[in-house]
Amino acid sequence: MKSGPASEWWQRGDLCYHRQELHFAGHRVADLAGQFGTPAFVYSAERVRENIERVKKALVTIAGQPQHRLYYAMKANRFVPLLRFLKQTGLCGIDACSPAEVEHAVGCGFAPGDISFTATSLSQKDLDALTSYDGLLFNADSLHAIREWGRRKPGSEIGIRINPAAGVSRASNELLQYAGPRTTKFGIFREQFSEALELAASFGLTVRRIHFHTGCGYLTGQLAQWQAVLEKCLWFVDQVATVRRVNIGGGLGVPHVASDQPLDLTKWAAIIRTCFTDRNLAVDAEPGDYLVKDAGLLLLGITYMEKKQDTRFLGVDGGFNIAPEPAYYQLPFQPVPLITGDPDRRLPFHVAGNINEALDVWSENILLPDMAEQHYLALINAGAYSSSMASNHCMRGDFKEHLLLQ
Ligand SMILES: Cc1ncc(COP(=O)(O)O)c(C=O)c1O
């Protein structure tokens, strides 16, 4: 399909204006909103597949990792049709972070051996549930987890999540950083690593995997920092002769605003090659955001338009509770009109949700065309950490979800 005005930074082949109207995954977005009602999340299966294939291709052809495994971080979006679709592609396993996520993934067709498990603050009940899945790829993030796994499954193989005390995130946003100068709860630090290995050995556990995930949303501008993080992680990898695989976590980001430079996967994969060429280890990754975020739109109905003092408000029928990333992490979300209108006659609007909280404003002073004739608005990048993190705050938690298979 031919794109509309090239001036919109987010436009691409499957998300663009055609004759002034927004189209997504081969559909007229206004038709989707009319058909499903609002608020509604729509996801493109094809876009998800393309995102996965792009990462896998970079891992094989540039990083030199034909044996890699990709685990989709299902915390990003656990919509059943999406997980079933992923299973059916055969392109990835699952990264799970709670017993309920494991159960959900198994229910969608994934075998325990396709599930990499990395979580924090595990209870005895959690551990009992987890050890009932034969073949689950368990990564311990603490001495506590090693001890409790070892007590239940002596002689088994585990991974260890480490913390290199350095991390990386979109625009160095601390809210998205899991490791760094500040001590965080994630993983085992250098200072405790030999104790961790001794503890594992005392239960006859063999450490097969080193795992780390140090932050979310990094783009090309952060790749030098990401390389420095990887180099710190290699210290841990090199301590353990039994290690066969390294899981470099997720964190690969997508652009949120016009000034964001998309992640250069060629450079990303070249860094992996540099770090692992001489090590004879398989490299795995577990992205969530990168695989599904830009494959989802949140469709909102317009409720009213009104000037208050000098500010024009555009009300919509969904609030931050159904897509909390802007409120939780200060991640900007881009509202997109369904009819492009005259780009030279745009006006600034505050786009406001329907929750009684001062922070429930999607965007301030966003330039939109004349909205008097428009019924809907789309938020792009709503495929990850939106529906999966939604709450029923103000009892406005209802929304629809649809996977577009085309
Ligand atoms: C351990 C772990 N792996 C992977 C991910 C996925 O991160 P992202 O969606 O940024 O790729 C997360 C996200 O919090 C995580 O905690």
The ligand as a MOL file (V3000), in Angstrom:
LIG
                    3D

  0  0  0     0  0            999 V3000
M  V30 BEGIN CTAB
M  V30 COUNTS 16 16 0 0 0
M  V30 BEGIN ATOM
M  V30 1 C 14.0190 -10.6830 32.8460 0
M  V30 2 C 13.3910 -9.9400 31.7310 0
M  V30 3 N 13.5940 -10.3780 30.4760 0
M  V30 4 C 13.0310 -9.7430 29.4270 0
M  V30 5 C 12.2390 -8.6350 29.5990 0
M  V30 6 C 11.6450 -7.9840 28.3960 0
M  V30 7 O 12.0690 -6.6900 28.2500 0
M  V30 8 P 11.6730 -5.8560 26.9550 0
M  V30 9 O 10.2220 -5.9510 26.7820 0
M  V30 10 O 12.1440 -4.4800 27.2450 0
M  V30 11 O 12.4120 -6.4650 25.7900 0
M  V30 12 C 12.0150 -8.1400 30.8990 0
M  V30 13 C 11.1890 -6.9400 31.1160 0
M  V30 14 O 10.9830 -6.4510 32.1670 0
M  V30 15 C 12.6030 -8.8220 31.9840 0
M  V30 16 O 12.4130 -8.3980 33.2460 0
M  V30 END ATOM
M  V30 BEGIN BOND
M  V30 1 1 1 2
M  V30 2 1 2 3
M  V30 3 2 2 15
M  V30 4 2 3 4
M  V30 5 1 4 5
M  V30 6 1 5 6
M  V30 7 2 5 12
M  V30 8 1 6 7
M  V30 9 1 7 8
M  V30 10 2 8 9
M  V30 11 1 8 10
M  V30 12 1 8 11
M  V30 13 1 12 13
M  V30 14 1 12 15
M  V30 15 2 13 14
M  V30 16 1 15 16
M  V30 END BOND
M  V30 END CTAB
M  END
